[in-house]
């Protein structure tokens, strides 16, 4: 897949963690005591994903076909997992992009913090430059462990929010060269690569990277109900109407109909089964399907599950459908 001339070997996709937050927010009652925490985390992760996606547009202006991109890599350095928003591979240097989408007035202070000031609050974040340096160290260790070679690794912190002014206060040692705006990104990447022009990474080293990175990537996969101390019983069951958001759609003659707004759909159960996969399990029995979809007929449920599942395992009462 190409972005301009740059090859994308790992496209950016919506994180599984974000999809799970969307599903649990959709299926918790609006007055649930944990809904505020869920929505706060959802908004934070959605902002991060939106910022990363916005940066992808500017990466399409990379002029040279020797750039290779990997988005949302999660690797293990032997002791800890580390996440890279975007990794650019060039013949001279590996460049990490740490992308921040933070609103408000941003201040890099003398305590190695990033302060965010808005009309509502002031909040401190870890210095993203420190985070970037840690990722550089971890990626260097990872590559040394798996290839035996020492790759040159550098990086940039990319501020994705164009409306967030930045300022450095009482920090004379602050390295401004590591921070860039999204509009300056391509120019800064080219200048950073040019500073490594004297270093040529052997072609066989570069060839080993793609299979290694793709094989070792492990997406964050956590049980969201346990993490937020929620139970199956607290999750709203039923098929949701995408028009009025009511969860009581009824199955009538090969279609779903909402009793509240009369909206009709043939495949409204797809989202319900996707939610079950995200929140409960990728496997479901007919009995579990009837309970979650709120369908009384086992024969109707069988047809719905057969039409949606990618595979079946087991026989008779032990039959389970493998969800997409």
N, C-alpha and C positions, 0 to 999 in steps of 0.2 A: 504494500500500500504506500502511496506517495503523498507527501505534503510539499508542494512545490517540487524541488528536486530531491528533497530529503526522504529517505526511506524510513517508514515507520514499521518496525518489526514487532512492537507490542503496542497496539492502539490503546488510547485511553477509553475506558468503559466506566460506567457508574459503579462505584465500589459496592460490594456485597453488604458491607456494614450500613451504607446509606439506604440501600433497598430494604433492609430489615427494619431500619428506623421508620421508613415511610410506611411499611406494612403494619408495624405495631401502633404507630400513631393513628393510622386509619381504623384500627380495630380496638382501640381503647375508648371507653366512654369519655366524653368531654369533661366530666367532673371527676374523673379518676384522680386519686391523690398523686400519682406519678406522671400524669400527662404533661405537667409543666417541665419536668426534667427531660422527658422524652423530646418535647418540642424544642427545648433549648439546645440539646445535642444535635437534633435533626437540622436546625437552622445553622448551627456552626459547621457541621459537615457539608451541608448543601452549599454554603458560602465558599468553603474550600474547594469543592468540586467545580463550582461555577468559575472561580478564579483560575483554576488549572485549565478549564476548557477555553476560557477567554485567551489565555496565553497561547494555546494551540494555533489560533488564527495567525498570530505574529510569526510563529515558527514556519508557516507556509512560505515566508519570504526568504528563508535561507537559500542563498543562491547556488550553493555547491552540492553536487550529487554525492559527495563523499561523506555527508552527514548521515548517521543512522540513529534513529530515535527509539527509545523505550520509555513508555509511560507507566507510572504507578508500579514500580518494582518494589517488592518486599523480599529481602534477602536475609540470611543469617551469617554473621561473621565468626561463628564458632562459640560465641557467648550470648549475643543478643540479636534480635531481629532489628532491622532498620529499613525505613521506607524512603524511597527516592521518587519525588514527583515526576521528574523527567531526567533521563540520562541521554546525553549526546555523545556518540562515538565518532571521533575524527581520526585521521591518520597520525595526528600529533599528540592529542590529549583527550582524556575522557572528561566531559563537563557535566556536573550535576547542577540542575536547576531546582532550587528550593523556592516554591511559589507561595506567596502570602497574599490573601485577599482580606485585608483588615480595613474597616472604615474608620472615620474620625481623624483627628489630628495626631500624627505619629511622631514620637520623640525618642531618639536613641540617647539614653542618659549615661552618666558616669558609673552606674552600678551594673553595666552590661545587661541592661534591660531595654525592652521596647515598650514605651508607654503609649496607651491609646486614650485620648481624651475626646469625649463627646458631650453633648449638652446634658446627658443623663448620668454619666459616670466617668471615672478615671480607672483604668485597669492596666496592670503590668503583665507583659509576656516575656518569655525567655528570648534572649537576643538571637534572632534568626541566623546571624553570622556564626555564632557559636554552634548552633545546630548544624549548619552547613559544614563547618570544619570537622565536626564529629562524624558526619556522614562520609566525608572524604577519607577520614582515617579508617572507618569501617569498610568502605568499598575497597580501599587499598589492601587491607588485611584479607578480605574475602577473596580478592583476585590472586593474592600471593599464595593463599592456602590452596586454591583450586587449580591454579596454572603454574605456580612456582615462579611467576614473573612479577616484576615491579612496574606496573603501569603508572604513567603520570596522570594524576587526578586533580582537577581544579573545579571551580564552581561559581555560581552567582545566586544571590537572593533576588528574586523578581517580585516586585510589588505590583500586584494585579489591579488594585483599585486606583483608577485614574483620578478620583476625587479626594484622595487622602494625602494632604500635604505632609512632608517629612522635614524633620529638623534634628540637628545634633546639638546637645547641650552639655557643656562641661566635660567633654570627652575628646581631648586633643589627639588621642591615639586611634580614634575611630577610623576604620578602613573603608572609606567611601567607595573604593574600587570594587567592593564585593556586592554593592547594592545597585540595582538598576530598575528603571520603570519599564513597563511593557513595550512602550513605543521605541525605547532605545535598545531593546533586547538583541535584535539581530546584529546591530553594530557592535555591541559589547561582546557578543559571542565571537564575532570575527576578529576583534582586537585581542581577545583572550587566546584564541587559537594561534594567532600570528606570533604571540609572545613565546609560543612553543615550537616555532618553525624549525628551530635547530634540532628538534627531537623527532625522529621518525619511528613510529611503532611498527615492528616487523609485521608483514602481511599475515603470517601464520598465527601470530598472536591475535590479531584482529579477527581472523576467521574462527578462532576458538571461542570468541565471546558470545555470539548469538546462541548456540546450543546450550552453553553454560548458564547464561542469564535466564533463558526461558525455562530451562529444566529446574533451576534452583529457586525460581520465584514461587512464593507461597502466599496466596491471598489471605488476609486476616479473616478468620472464620470462627465467630464466637456465638454462643447461645444467648440471644438477646433477652429472652424471657428470664433466664437465670441471672444474667448480669444486672437486670433492673428489678429483680425480686418479684417477678410476675408469674402467675400460674395460667395454665390452659383455661381454667374456668373464668378468668378475668377477660379473656379475649372474646370479642363479639363474634358470634357465629352468623352464618347466612351469606347470601349473595347480594353484593351491594349494587344499587342502582347508580349508574354513573351520571345520571341527570340530577336527581334530588338527594343522592347519597344515603338513602334509606337502605337498611340491610335485610329487608323482608321481601325481596323479589320471589315470585312464585313460578314454578315450572308448569307451564300449560301448553300442551300439544307442541312439543319440540321448540319451545321458546320460553324466555323468561319475561314476566310482566310485573311491573311495579304496581302494587295496590294503592300507592299514595299519589303518583303522578301519571300512571298508565304508560310509562316508557316501556318499550319492548326491545329485547335483545336476544340474539341466538347464542351468544358466547359469553354472557356476563359471568359465567362460572369460571372462566379462565383466570380472572384476577383472584378469585377466591382460592383456587387451587394453587396459584402462584404464592399467595400469602401463606397457605398451609405449608408449602415447601420452605419458605423463608423462616417461618416462626416455629413450626412444629417438627416436621420431618419431610425428607424427600420421598418417603414411602407412605402409602395410605391404603387401608383396606376398604372394602365396600361399606362396612359398618361405620368406620371412621368418616368416610366420605358422606354418608347419609346424615351423620350428626353435624358435620361442619357446614355442609351445604343446606341443611334443613330441608332435606328431601326424604319423604317417607318410603318411596318405592325403591327396592333394591335393584330392580331391573332398569329403571331410569338411571339410577346412580351408576350402574355397570356401564351403560352406554356412554355416559358423560366421562367416566374415568378412562374407558378404552379410547375415546376420541382425543383425550388430552395427554395421556401418559406416553412416555417414550418406550416403555417396556413393562413386562409383567413377570413376577417371580412367585413360585409356589403354586399350590393347587387347592381347589375347593375353598374351605373356610380359611386356609392359610394364604390365599392368594393376595399378593400386594402389588399395587401399581406404582411404577417408578415415575415420579413427576418431572416435568421439564425443569 
